[in-house]
Amino acid sequence: MSKRKPSLNNTGMRARPETVEPPVMQLRGLRRQVLEIIDEVLSDSSQATDAVREQLRQHIAAHPGRPEEALLAHLTSLRSERPGQPDTAPQDDTARQGDPAPQGDPSSQDPSSPRLEAVLRDRMLMTAFQPVFDLTTATVVGAEALTRFVSDSGDPADYWFTEAEDTGLRTDLEFAALESGLTAALDLPPHLFVALKLSEAVCLDPRLPVLFEQTPVAPARMILEVSGKFPPEQAASLDAAVAPLRSAGMRLSIENTGSFFAGASHILRLKPEMIKLDWSLTAALNQDPLRRELVEAEVGFARKIGAVLTAQRIETEAELATLKGLGVTIGQGYHLGRPSVQPREWAKWGGRARHLASPGGRGRNLRS
């Protein structure tokens, strides 16, 4: 497993010079995230976490005016209280595939496994939602679920999932993130759709339909986001796996990974209700005539198959104006609204529900 952390910002994209915030703003952003995590923990009313909440209050009292230090002390104390040794094999035999590494061979042990197993065991993750807008009306019509990890490491979510991939825990971590997202979705305004990211491995996992059967979130509100990077030979299996979910009312979104022709074959096979532009097509789109032509082609392609085209990571007014000028009707990004873990922030997105259609006006309805 690679031990080198990728150079990523909190949204998983490589930082560009024009998007790097001054140190003071970064500190304010960090404090805001810390306060959101603290508020999320303290607002939990379950009896099972009474002791955890009380311990957190004690740390806050011991570090007045320094919430970052309070949360770090709290997380450190939780880790020190966990029973067992770091190299203890997981209790659930579904948490890791294959036999555990021999205890006497340090070179065969993965030093990152304990913290991933702790996240899965203690559910040390939460969901942030980022608003998705109808660009023609500036109305929030949906929210994408993004995973946030309660950890003192500060690693972005992409690094956690990459580490889970290397240690055989990727699918289990994705299911934990899905469970968190579905639970949190109950606090969203009821007319908003909920976009949930899924890997092809999770789509093919027999646990997925069982999970959706148990959630109170209405199927018609859910959009399943699948990357377009899966191998062509998996398209038939993926289609068969998601067909029952789509029959129940869920909708499918395929992310075009930047190669229009490579992604088109998947899209034609699966006929998704939504096509999501890769972020590499959105970034500085206003400065690149070639990419504008590619996006314009995708707008026309989506219109012909009756899908809605959506853009992600819109970070400037110029990018937004260019996308709207090309006919893109749905989008999200820091310029429009940042992710939040706060239900009171989500409540502000509860404007009047609207219909979302393709630029030609005949796209399938994405209103929840």
Secondary structure as GFF3:
##gff-version 3
##sequence-region A 1 368
A	DSSP	three_ten_helix	17	19	.	.	.	ID=ss1
A	DSSP	alpha_helix	23	43	.	.	.	ID=ss2
A	DSSP	three_ten_helix	47	49	.	.	.	ID=ss3
A	DSSP	alpha_helix	50	62	.	.	.	ID=ss4
A	DSSP	alpha_helix	67	81	.	.	.	ID=ss5
A	DSSP	three_ten_helix	106	108	.	.	.	ID=ss6
A	DSSP	alpha_helix	113	122	.	.	.	ID=ss7
A	DSSP	beta_strand	125	134	.	.	.	ID=ss8
A	DSSP	beta_strand	139	149	.	.	.	ID=ss9
A	DSSP	alpha_helix	157	166	.	.	.	ID=ss10
A	DSSP	alpha_helix	170	185	.	.	.	ID=ss11
A	DSSP	beta_strand	193	198	.	.	.	ID=ss12
A	DSSP	alpha_helix	200	203	.	.	.	ID=ss13
A	DSSP	alpha_helix	207	214	.	.	.	ID=ss14
A	DSSP	three_ten_helix	219	221	.	.	.	ID=ss15
A	DSSP	beta_strand	222	227	.	.	.	ID=ss16
A	DSSP	three_ten_helix	232	234	.	.	.	ID=ss17
A	DSSP	alpha_helix	235	247	.	.	.	ID=ss18
A	DSSP	beta_strand	251	256	.	.	.	ID=ss19
A	DSSP	alpha_helix	260	270	.	.	.	ID=ss20
A	DSSP	beta_strand	274	277	.	.	.	ID=ss21
A	DSSP	alpha_helix	279	282	.	.	.	ID=ss22
A	DSSP	three_ten_helix	285	287	.	.	.	ID=ss23
A	DSSP	alpha_helix	289	305	.	.	.	ID=ss24
A	DSSP	beta_strand	308	311	.	.	.	ID=ss25
A	DSSP	alpha_helix	317	326	.	.	.	ID=ss26
A	DSSP	beta_strand	330	331	.	.	.	ID=ss27
A	DSSP	alpha_helix	343	346	.	.	.	ID=ss28
A	DSSP	three_ten_helix	347	349	.	.	.	ID=ss29
###
